[in-house]
Every structure is written in structure tokens, then in C-alpha cells.
Amino acid sequence: MKKFLIVLLILMLSLTSLVFAAGAKESAKPTEVWFNTLFHGGDAKALEMMVNDFNKAHDDLKIDLTQGSWTEYNAQLTNSVVAGEAPQIGTVLNFSMPAMSPTLIPLNDSPVGDLLEKYGISKSDYVDYIWDIANVEGKQYGIPLDNTLLGIYYNKDLFRKVGLDPDNPPTNLREFEDAANKLKQAGYYAFHPGAYGAARWYRRMWYIYLWQKGGELLNSTETAAAFNTKEGLEALDYLAGVRERGWNIAGSNGAAQFDSGQLGMMVNGTWHYLDMADVDFDWGFMGMPKFFEHQYTWGSNHFLVIPKQSAANRKLIEPAMEVIKWLSENSHTWGIYGGHVPIRKSALENKELRDSETWEKTLKTFSEMAFSGVYKSKPLHPKIEEINNAIEPYIEEAYNGTISTAEALRLAERDVNNILSK
């Protein structure tokens, strides 16, 4: 009997140990970090790939990736901070940094210490002038991820059909107009300046023409509009001329036209690379031609940031920084699949990136534009989003031909000056 009791006791202790171990194992769930982003093109697919790679490589830390609304992203992020329900990682564009920095944790002065020092992140690891964009009054609010730019994708098969050299696309105004006219005469859509056809795309293309003409959006003190000028009008006239010359039609979607093989040349960005994987024709990329006196293209930068956290989520600040560091160190993958120009130096020089098809097809040209003075971004003004929103409806109307170009600039100038006066 005594022997039986001893065996029973041992069995009970063993069972208790197994139950305890199972419970402990079940309770050791990985830390989850919420990453809410504004990516929405081919780069969104690329980020999903990177997050999946991270989650497979980490047992104790996982990323919960969600997609915010591109046009409402900043407002949504700000509201989430106010409500104490912010994601642990967000994405802020360069020109939004002045307005968004109050909602963000300074990485070199966070509630849990200097995260840059703790995680070995230094300005010297990045292209310095991009790094400095996120530095507001000595505090670093973001880690630069990339440089995004606009260029022109073109259909090589259509170039061959109309007698153009598919390996020598246009680099200047004369060559560009010759190509566009040949495409039009052959019955194709020649050129689309606005990618998907939303108003912001026409505004961006007008900026490019304006800058190439030597004009600027705001005056030197950024207190008034500076675009209602001879240069601004000529730039908008040329944009509206796309429709007037019959190179395309109002209200069209350039990406859809291009994907169907009916469009010769389309303005789109670095992020569009992965979306080109499914087209069934030969395509190329020409960068942004020098249409006028100066060669410029529109661009921006994405920064990885940590929004202000509630007291309950303060413990997630360091895990968020660990994720940001990993994404930065692996941003060569972001370049290969997302199409953007990495800003971390080691990623930009990565052999896998340099040997990739992305580098050969688009990224080499995008990188040359990014670092040779062709890249130009909007003023880093706290009200730039309001300014853009005020301008773009009039630019779109002028492109569509519903108002004159002169009237569009007059109304846009009025509204911008009203914003700046407040």
C-alpha cells in the first residue's frame, strides 16, 4: 500500500508539472507590435513580404500590420494619439514632419531613454540630409526609410511599333514631343501625366513643370504663394496641353491604360515597380526628362516613427524600436520589391540590391535622380497639406478644361494666401 501511494504521489506531481509547463508555455506569447502604414501601391505588397519575413524569423516579437487611408493618414494617426490608442509604429512623409512631430516620440529622448544609443543607430548610417529632415529642434523623430520619386514608365513594344528606339527613350522636350506625336498618330494614348488620375497626381506634375521652368511654390519666406507667374502659367498650359494635343483624354486612369497596353508613356513613382510584374509587354523606364531649363522631378521620403504611447503601452516602445531597426537594416529588400531608393547606406550599397532586376529596370535611374540634384520635394511647411489640398482641385479643372489655366492659378493663389495668412 505504501509503495502504491508513493507511485501515485509521483504521478500526481508529474501531472502537475506537465500542466504547469503547458500553462507557462501557453502564456509565453510573443510581444505584438502594431504597425499602421500609409503604403497602398506595389510597395504595400513589398512591406507585407518584409513583415512576413520578420515574423517568421522572430518567436518572441511579431508585427501586426494594418493599412491606413493615404489621404487621411495623418489625421487618423493624430486622433489615435489623442485617444491613447496609437499604433506603435507609423509612417510619416518628409513634408509632414513639421506638423506631425508633436504627435511622435523623440527617439533620442523617449520615455524609456535614448533609443538611438540603445539600438546603435547613428546619423552616419544614413544619407545625412535626409536624416536631418526628421530632426526638429535637436530631437530626432524618425528613421529615414527611403526616397520616392516620379519618373516615366514606357511601353517598349509600342515604341517599336511606331518606329521609336525602345532602348533610347526621350531625355528632352523635343524627343519627348516627337515620341508622343508618333504614338498618337498610330492610334495609341501617348502620355498620361497623372498616373491613376486623382487630382494630386496632376498637381505633382504641375510642380515638376513649374520647378523645371525655374518657378517655386512659395516665396522665400514661405509667407505667400509664388506660383501665379509667367513660369507657373506656362507650366500649367503645358500640363493642360496634354489633353489639348490629343495625347490623352480628361478623366482617364493612366495606370489602367498602361496595363492594357494602350498607353505609350506614363508618369508614376518608385512604388509602381511591383505592380508591373503582371503586364504582358516589354516595358522600360526613362526617369524624368529635362523638359525645360532645369531637370527636376517630384519626390518625398518615408520615415519610420513611434507615435506617442499611452502609459499602458509604454512597454511596447522598445520592441517597436527593435522592429524599426530590423526594417532599416533590411531595407535593401524594400528597394528590391518596393522599388524605393533606400536611405540607409549599407542597404543602398547591398550587392543583392545592385544585382536585382529592380536595380536594372528602374532603381539605378531613380537613385541617380535622387542624389544628383534632380530630386526636389515640397517645402517643409507645417501647412503644406492644406496648401496642396487648396491647389489640386484647380489644377485638375485646368487639366480637364473646365476652367482656364489663368483662372486656376488665380483661385489657387487666393486660397493659398488665405491659408498662410491665418
Buried (B, 14 or more C-beta within 10 A) or exposed (E): EEEEEEEEEEEEEEEEEEEEEEEEEEEEEEBEBBBBBBBBBBBBBBBBBBBEEBBEEBEEBBBBBEBBEBBEBBEBBBEBBEEEEBBBBBBBBBBBBBBBBEBBBBBBEBEEEEBBEBBEBEEEBBBEEBBEBBBBEEBBBBBBBBBBBBBBBBBBBBBEBBEBEBEEBBBEBEBBBEBBBBBBEEEBBBBBBBBBBBBBBBBBBBBBBBBBBBBBBBEEEBEEBBBBBEBBBBBBBBBBBBBEBBBBEBEBBBBEBBBEBBBBBBBBBBBBBBBBEEBEEEBBBBBBBBBBEBBBBBBBBBBBBBBBBEEEBEEBBBBBBBBBBBBBBBBBBBBBBBBBBBBBEEBBEBEEBBEBEBBEBBBBBBBEBBBEEBBBBBBBBBBBBBBBBBBBBBBBBBBBEEBBBBEBBBBBBEBBBEBBEE
